[in-house]
Amino acid sequence: MLVGAVVLVLTAGCQQETRTTDVLAGENPPADSAALAWALSQKTWCTNNEAASLVLSLVDGKDEYGTFESRMEALQAKGLAQESWRLVGDEPVTKGTMGYMLCKALGLKGGVMMQVLPARRYAYREALAQGLMVRGSEFEPLTGPEAVGILQRAALVKEGQMRLVNVY
């Protein structure tokens, strides 16, 4: 019994906190994209809502939308997201979803497969090949620090301070 208690204490003490709380929700959401980026750098996962806010900030220079639903409507109207995705705001964003939004936001055409089947899978692969995304699977959740780095690279590309180079 003592051994079981020790094992329980040790495993509980070694577990990392995995925060999936959406920093845009709650009483004091970040006031701007810089505050959102800092908050994301402290989180385990980036939510769909936070990713939508970051992409809208990249495209429009700001995010004036108050809810996840209004952010998704704006992204869909701009052709940066698809209505068929059925995303939930406080769930972690996948690398495929972020890759798709970035490819569309930056006007990346991609290869033949991305043009024939404009799916998150091929958009993720294109964003990865261009050096925007981090390795993994298109179904893998994006961490907060990864999202901040990806959006920083995307902003540099948009501002003309960084060229995309196919790394493969």
N, C-alpha and C positions, 0 to 999 in steps of 0.2 A: 504494500500500500504506500509506503514511503517512497519507493522507487517511482511509482505512478505519479505521485504528487510532484516529485522533483522534475520528472519529464514534462509534466503539464506546465509547470512554472517556467522551465527553460524554453519550451517551444512557444509559449505565450510571449515571453520576453524577447524572443528573436524575430518574431513576425514584424514585418514592416507595415506601416499604416498605408492603406491603399485608399486614398481619397478620390471619390468620383463625384463629389458634390460640385454642382455647377456654380462657378463663382459669379456668374451673371444673375443667378437667382439669390434671393435673400434680401436682407435689409439694406446692405451697403454694397451694391455691385460696383465694379471698377468704373471710374468716370470716363476713361478713354482707353485707346488700344495699348498704350504703354503700360497703364496700370493693369490691364487684362494680361498682357504678356508677362509682367512680373508675377502676377498671381498664378498664372499657368506654370511658370518655371518652378513653383513650389509644390505643384500637384503631381500625382501619379498619372492620371489620365486627363486627356482633353475631351470634353463632351462635344456632341453634335452642335449644341447651342453655341458653345465657345468657338468652335471651328467656323460656324456660319458667321459669327460676329467678326472674327479675324479676316475672313475672306471678303466680307462686305467692307471692312475698313481698308483692305488692300485695294479694292476696286473703286470705292467711292471716296476714300480718304477719311471716312468716319462711319459709324454705325448709329443711326438714329432710330433703329427699330427696338421696341421695348420687349417683344416676346419672341420666342423661338418660332412660332407660327408665322409671324410677320417677317422674320428673317428668311424663312424658307420660301415664302411667297415672293419675296424680293429676289432671292437667288434663282428661283424658277423663272421669274419674269425676265431675268438677265441671261437665261440659258446656262447658268452655272450649276444647277441641280435639277434632278428629275422628280416629278411628282410621284412616280411609281416607287420611290425608295422607301417611303413610310418610316422615316427616321423618328426616333424619340429623343427629345432635347437633352435629357440628362444622362443618356447612355454614351459610352465612349465612342468617339468618331473612329472609323477605320481608315487605314492608310489608303485604301481604294477610294473612299469617299473624298478624302482631302486631296488626293491626286487628281481626281476628276475635276473638282472645283478649281484647283490651281491651273490645270491645263486649259480649261475654258477661260479662266480669268486672264491668263497670260497669252492666249491665242495660240497655244501649241497644237499643231495639226497632228503630230504623231505619225505612226506608220500606217500601212494599209489596213491592218486589223482595227486600229482605233478609228479610222475613217469609215470603215464598213460597219463596225459594231461599236458605236460610241459608249462603251461600258466602263465601269470603274476599274475593271481588271486591266484593260489596255492603257487607260489614262495613268494608273499607278505605275505601270511599267515604263511609260514614256517619261513621267516625272522622275522616276528613279534613274533612267538612262541619262536624263539631262542634268543630274546632280542635285535636284531639288529635294527629293525624298530620301528617307533612310531605308536600308534593306529590311526585308521582312516579307509578309504576305499581304495581299490586298484586303484580307479579312482581319488582319491583326490590328488591335487598338493602338492608337497613337498616344504616346505619353505627352504630358504637358511640356516638358523641356524640348522634346522632339518637335512639337507643333511650333514652339517659339522659334527654333532654329530654321525650320522650313519656311515659315512666314518671313523671317529676316532675309533669307536667300531670295524668296519671291519678290519682296519689296525692292531689293537691290537690282534684280532683273528688270522689274517694271520701271525703275528710275534710270535704267541704262548704265548702272555702275558695275553690273556683273553680266557677263555673257554666258549663255547656256552652251555647254559643250557636251556632246554625247560621250559618256564615259565608257561605253562598250564598243 
